Amino acid sequence: VRPTESHIKIMDYKFKTQPYKHQLDALEKSWNKDTFAYFMEMGTGKTKVLIDNLSILYDKGKINGALIVAPKGVIGTWYNQEIPNHLADHVSHKSVLWQANINQKQQDKLDTLFETGEDLHILIMNVEALSSEKGTRFATKFLNCHKTLMAIDESTTIKNPKAKRTKNIIALSKLAKYRRILTGSPVTKNPLDLYSQCEFLSPWLLNFASYYSFRNRYAEMKQVNVAGRTIQLVAGFKNLGELSDSVKAFSYRVLKEDCLDLPDKIFMKRTIELTKDQKKVYEQMKKEALAMMNGKVVSTANVLTQLMRLQQITCGHFAADDGSIQKIKNNRITELMDVLEEVEGKAIIWAHYQHDIETIMKEIKKVYGPGSVVDYYGKTPQDKRQPNIKKFQGKNGTRFLVGTPQTGGYGITLTQAHTVIYYSNGYDLEKRLQSEDRAHRIGQTKPVTYIDIIAEDTVDNKIVKALRKKVNIASEVMGEELKAWI
């Protein structure tokens, strides 16, 4: 089959990084459309497709601005990695990451977005900022000053039509010439989630006057009495073939299993900020550690102990003097649950601390039900370990396995998963590599995506960077060098 003229033009484009075939297909379908949905599974590179789309529209003189709205955990990745790595070299641009606390330095950066010139102006905002008046007001000003493409990354964040941020984002969409949504979540997860995502693109795409008329068409409702009130609940769905056909007209759907040219292993990061309480305890622990080591020749083992204490704080707990575990309010479990919402199929979650395993298990059971998860760590009884693997490896069985690399990282096969999430990491390279290979071994038919959850500006960054470079921290990094990590 001869490629179409538009495909030839896209293939001839001066990309900074060469797209895979499925990314070219997505671009061919979408680049000149006012509205489009990239329903691309996590790990298939939907971010790059959007950035290439920006480059092409800029070159055609169609846009000079882009507003990227993304979850907190990925805005740093957009700013620090994705745009520098993928935006075409010849596209002169100014990009700014929105921050809620605006000092003079940040204000000066924001002001560059309104300078006249030929640059592509890119504003990256976290979705939560558009619940606030300040964030919404700034986004409005930006959209009014530019010919803009507005994109919502992980667009299930606007699935609730009643949420303030959803209402604000839909109002803002009217000011953007081009609109895109990006998510790996399929129509079948909850078809009603599609309504506000599609309304952001255009209220005419699905052709319903309201969310309730959309719900009546695609959901079976039942009445339930709760505390003397009658409420309506979704009992099931209907007409999904029709909905799927409607959505196909303005979307591109791809799964990792459809992409034959993807690498075997795909690595991603999700970043979190420490809470105020965590920052306070972290800084205190850091000062104590440095004071203790000040002026001494420090051993690797000694510094690793201090690093472990700091890392525990980033995970939301620390050991008090009496040996008890003290919890600290943190964002890590929230970020994990956001990631799980975006993930297709089964997932393995590795955590370094037993306390974290218990927290994760509790949260997953609350959201996905008791039968959705099994564990494999030090406290898992011997007679439950093999049955838990069997449940997870069953085609329609348990969706999540939570474990520690120390216990679950060796000798077991978990090839039903093609997503592996590191809630936290240890320092032992062998344990990391062995735990990666539980999913990536004979029997695995799809590329595997590995996601590290990292607390910004903490020891997390150094640890993950070293492990990904295949450095065994415990044996290859000297005490003085480790001290600098703190």
C-alpha positions, 0 to 999 in steps of 0.5 A, a space after each residue: 500500500 502506497 503511503 498517502 501524501 500527508 504521510 509522506 510529508 510527515 515522514 519527511 519532517 525534521 524530527 528531533 527524535 525519530 518517531 516509531 511507526 505508531 507515532 507517525 500514524 497518530 500524527 498523520 491522523 491528527 496533526 491538522 485537526 482542531 480537536 483530537 484524542 490520543 488514547 495511547 497506552 502508557 509507555 507508547 510515547 503519546 507525549 512525544 506525539 503531542 510535542 511533534 504535533 506542536 512543532 508541525 503546527 508551529 512550522 505551518 504558522 498555525 500556533 505560537 503558543 501551547 498550554 500543557 495541563 498535566 498531573 503534578 507527577 509529570 509536569 517536571 518531566 514535560 519541562 525538564 525532559 520531554 520538551 528538550 528531548 523531542 521539540 524539533 531543533 529548529 523551533 525557537 521556544 520559551 517554556 515556563 513551568 507554572 508555580 503557585 508561589 510566585 516570587 520575582 524570579 518566577 514572575 520574570 520567567 512568566 513575563 517571557 511568555 508575553 514577549 513579542 517575537 517568533 518563539 513558540 511560547 509554552 506554558 506547563 501547568 499542573 491540573 490542580 492549579 486550574 482549581 484556583 482563581 490565580 491559575 485560571 486567570 493566568 491561563 486565560 491571559 496566556 490563551 488570549 495572547 496567543 494562537 494556542 494548542 491546549 492539551 490535557 495530559 492524563 485527561 481522566 483528571 477532568 472526568 468529573 463534570 462537577 469538579 471546579 477544575 473540570 468546569 474551569 478547563 472546559 471554559 478555557 478550552 473555548 479560547 484555544 484554536 487546537 485542543 488535545 487530550 492524552 490518556 491510556 485509559 480505554 473507553 471500557 474503564 468507565 464510559 461515563 468518564 468520557 463525557 467531560 474529556 470530550 466536552 473539553 475537545 468540543 461539545 459537539 463531538 458526542 452531540 449530547 445537550 448535557 451529561 445526564 442525556 449522555 448518561 441516559 444513552 449509555 448507562 443503565 441506572 437503578 434507584 437506591 434508598 440511602 439514609 432516607 434519600 433516593 439516589 440513582 446509581 449506575 447498574 451497567 452500560 449499554 450502546 457501547 458499540 455506538 459510543 466506540 464508533 463515535 469516539 473513533 472519528 476523533 481519536 487514535 487508540 494504541 496498546 503496547 502489544 500493537 507496537 512491534 518496534 518499541 524497546 523491551 524496557 521503557 523507563 518513566 518517572 513520576 515526581 512528588 513534592 514533600 509535604 510541609 511536615 516531611 520537609 521539616 523532618 527531612 531537613 532536621 534529619 539531614 542536619 543531624 546526619 551531616 553534623 554527626 559525619 562532620 570532619 570524620 572519614 565516613 564509612 559507606 555503611 554509616 552513610 547508607 544508614 543515614 540515607 535510609 533514614 532520609 529515604 524513609 521520611 520521603 516515603 512518609 514514615 520514620 523510626 522514633 527513638 523508642 523504635 515505633 514507626 511514626 507516620 508523616 503526611 505525604 503525597 506518595 500513596 496519592 501519586 501511586 493511585 493516580 498511576 494505577 488509574 492510568 495503567 492498562 492491565 496488571 501491575 507489580 508494585 515493589 516497595 523497599 519497606 514493609 510499612 509501605 507494603 501494608 499502606 499500599 495494600 490497604 489503599 488498593 483494596 479500598 479503591 479496587 476491592 479486596 480481591 484485586 491485590 495479593 502480596 509477596 513480602 516477608 510477612 506473607 505466609 509460606 503457604 500463601 506465596 505460591 497461591 498468590 503468584 498463581 492468582 496473579 498469573 491467572 489471565 483473569 485473576 488478581 490485578 495487582 501484586 505488591 511486594 519487596 524486591 528482597 522477598 519477591 524479586 528472585 526466582 518467581 515469574 510474573 509475566 502477566 504484568 507489563 507495568 512495574 512500579 517502584 514505590 521506593 528503592 533500596 541500594 542493592 543493584 542486584 535486587 533491583 535488576 532481579 525484581 525488574 526481571 520478574 516481568 521481563 523474562 521468557 513468557 513476556 510478549 509485550 514491552 515492560 514499562 518501569 515507573 519510579 516514584 521520586 520525591 523531588 530534591 531528595 536522596 530519591 533522585 540520586 538513588 534511582 539515577 545510580 540504579 538505572 545506570 546499573 551502579 551498585 550503590 552499596 559497593 561501588 560508591 564511596 562514603 565521602 561521595 555518598 555524604 555529598 548525596 545527603 
